[in-house]
């Protein structure tokens, strides 16, 4: 099994998800963790709380729930490589 890894985004990523349109900013944190374990082909955005709160006005919103449980997988070209 792969180990848990994180990386940072290298540029802004415009996304429309869960009924909202927003930008995942440069230097956001992504990880390889999925519900099925750690897989290096995935880059799920994990530091979304401040964006969800800014959009909805609440840290406990449906958007925050969806980002946590459904996630947004960013394309590899928007992220730095995972460390070995």
C-alpha positions as a Markdown table, in Angstrom:
| # | Residue | x | y | z |
|---|---|---|---|---|
| 1 | Unk | 0.0 | 0.0 | 0.0 |
| 2 | Unk | 1.2 | 3.5 | -0.8 |
| 3 | Unk | 1.9 | 6.0 | 2.0 |
| 4 | Unk | -0.1 | 9.2 | 2.5 |
| 5 | Unk | 1.5 | 12.0 | 0.5 |
| 6 | Unk | 0.7 | 15.7 | 0.0 |
| 7 | Unk | 1.7 | 18.3 | -2.6 |
| 8 | Unk | 0.8 | 21.9 | -3.5 |
| 9 | Unk | -0.9 | 23.3 | -6.5 |
| 10 | Unk | 1.3 | 25.3 | -8.8 |
| 11 | Unk | -1.3 | 27.5 | -10.4 |
| 12 | Unk | -5.0 | 28.5 | -9.9 |
| 13 | Unk | -7.6 | 26.0 | -10.9 |
| 14 | Unk | -11.1 | 27.2 | -12.0 |
| 15 | Unk | -13.8 | 24.7 | -11.1 |
| 16 | Unk | -17.5 | 24.3 | -11.2 |
| 17 | Unk | -18.6 | 21.7 | -8.6 |
| 18 | Unk | -21.5 | 21.0 | -6.4 |
| 19 | Unk | -23.5 | 23.9 | -7.8 |
| 20 | Unk | -20.7 | 26.5 | -7.2 |
| 21 | Unk | -18.1 | 28.1 | -9.4 |
| 22 | Unk | -14.8 | 29.0 | -7.7 |
| 23 | Unk | -11.0 | 29.0 | -7.9 |
| 24 | Unk | -8.7 | 26.7 | -6.1 |
| 25 | Unk | -5.8 | 29.0 | -5.5 |
| 26 | Unk | -2.1 | 28.4 | -6.2 |
| 27 | Unk | -0.3 | 26.7 | -3.2 |
| 28 | Unk | -3.4 | 24.8 | -2.1 |
| 29 | Unk | -2.8 | 21.4 | -0.4 |
| 30 | Unk | -3.7 | 18.2 | -2.2 |
| 31 | Unk | -3.3 | 14.6 | -1.2 |
| 32 | Unk | -3.3 | 11.1 | -2.6 |
| 33 | Unk | -5.8 | 9.8 | 0.0 |
| 34 | Unk | -9.0 | 8.2 | -1.2 |
| 35 | Unk | -11.8 | 6.2 | 0.4 |
| 36 | Unk | -10.0 | 3.1 | -0.9 |
| 37 | Unk | -6.5 | 4.0 | 0.4 |
| 38 | Unk | -3.6 | 6.1 | -0.9 |
| 39 | Unk | -3.2 | 6.3 | -4.7 |
| 40 | Unk | -0.6 | 8.5 | -6.3 |
| 41 | Unk | -2.7 | 9.2 | -9.5 |
| 42 | Unk | -5.2 | 11.2 | -7.4 |
| 43 | Unk | -4.7 | 14.8 | -6.1 |
| 44 | Unk | -7.7 | 15.6 | -3.9 |
| 45 | Unk | -7.9 | 19.2 | -2.6 |
| 46 | Unk | -7.8 | 19.0 | 1.2 |
| 47 | Unk | -7.4 | 22.6 | 2.5 |
| 48 | Unk | -10.8 | 23.8 | 1.3 |
| 49 | Unk | -12.4 | 25.1 | 4.6 |
| 50 | Unk | -11.6 | 28.8 | 4.1 |
| 51 | Unk | -12.9 | 28.8 | 0.5 |
| 52 | Unk | -16.1 | 27.0 | 1.5 |
| 53 | Unk | -16.7 | 29.4 | 4.3 |
| 54 | Unk | -16.0 | 32.4 | 2.1 |
| 55 | Unk | -18.5 | 31.2 | -0.6 |
| 56 | Unk | -21.3 | 30.1 | 1.8 |
| 57 | Unk | -20.7 | 32.2 | 4.9 |
| 58 | Unk | -20.4 | 29.0 | 7.0 |
| 59 | Unk | -17.7 | 26.5 | 7.9 |
| 60 | Unk | -20.5 | 23.9 | 8.3 |
| 61 | Unk | -22.1 | 24.1 | 4.9 |
| 62 | Unk | -23.3 | 21.5 | 2.4 |
| 63 | Unk | -20.4 | 22.7 | 0.2 |
| 64 | Unk | -17.9 | 21.9 | 2.9 |
| 65 | Unk | -19.5 | 18.5 | 3.4 |
| 66 | Unk | -19.4 | 17.7 | -0.3 |
| 67 | Unk | -15.8 | 18.8 | -0.6 |
| 68 | Unk | -14.8 | 16.6 | 2.4 |
| 69 | Unk | -16.8 | 13.5 | 1.4 |
| 70 | Unk | -16.9 | 13.7 | -2.4 |
| 71 | Unk | -13.8 | 15.8 | -3.1 |
| 72 | Unk | -12.3 | 17.5 | -6.1 |
| 73 | Unk | -9.5 | 15.7 | -7.9 |
| 74 | Unk | -7.2 | 18.2 | -9.6 |
| 75 | Unk | -5.4 | 17.4 | -12.9 |
| 76 | Unk | -1.7 | 16.5 | -12.3 |
| 77 | Unk | -0.5 | 19.5 | -14.5 |
| 78 | Unk | -1.9 | 21.9 | -11.8 |
| 79 | Unk | 0.1 | 20.3 | -9.0 |
| 80 | Unk | 3.7 | 19.7 | -8.0 |
| 81 | Unk | 4.8 | 16.0 | -8.0 |
| 82 | Unk | 4.4 | 14.0 | -4.9 |
| 83 | Unk | 7.6 | 13.3 | -3.0 |
| 84 | Unk | 9.1 | 9.8 | -3.3 |
